[in-house]
Structure formats: C-alpha cells, structure tokens
C-alpha cells in the first residue's frame, strides 16, 4: 500500500486552508468542492513568494473535465479559468489560474 495524498486534503479543509467553492463544468455544477484559494499579492510558500494572480488548487479527481473558461465561485467572487488546469507533482492535485468576472 502506497502513500495516500488525500489525507492532506482533509487536513487542509479541517484547518480552514481549503475553502468551499462552486464549480460549473459545462452544465454540471459541483457544490461544494473544497479548494485552496489564492489571491494576488498574497504571500505563499511560507511567505517566500507573492502570488501574481487568482488561482485554486484542488484534488484532480474532484473536478474531472475542468477546462478553460469554466466558472468557479469562491470567496463570494465569480471567476473563470484563464488557462487549462495543470497537474502538480504526480498529478493527484491540480492548479487552475483564474480571472475575475464579478
């Protein structure tokens, strides 16, 4: 039995690091999906780096088919994907860059 990265997701949610989002892929609504949400100028990586834009990190299996221009509502703001999601590390988690719509 190998290492299970899903244990981190549960801990991130419990600690409030990951927050609920509503994600629409085509006509299918995923509500809620827990994501790591980053805003511009937010310090990340232990304060070593400043985020350049809006993004979400999520468990790839939670949002299969997420693609360019799909809608994400998080922290009371509406976004759409500005780039296709990209896998992080071995692909268990993915990151999507967002553009603010409203």
C-alpha positions, 0 to 999 in steps of 0.5 A: 500500500502506497502513500495516500495524498488525500489525507492532506486534503482533509487536513487542509479543509479541517484547518480552514486552508481549503475553502468551499467553492462552486464549480460549473463544468459545462452544465454540471455544477459541483457544490461544494468542492473544497479548494485552496484559494489564492489571491494576488499579492498574497504571500505563499510558500511560507511567505517566500513568494507573492502570488501574481494572480487568482488561482485554486488548487484542488484534488484532480479527481474532484473536478474531472473535465475542468477546462478553460473558461469554466466558472468557479465561485469562491470567496463570494467572487465569480471567476473563470479559468484563464488557462487549462488546469495543470497537474502538480507533482504526480498529478493527484492535485491540480492548479487552475489560474483564474480571472475575475468576472464579478 
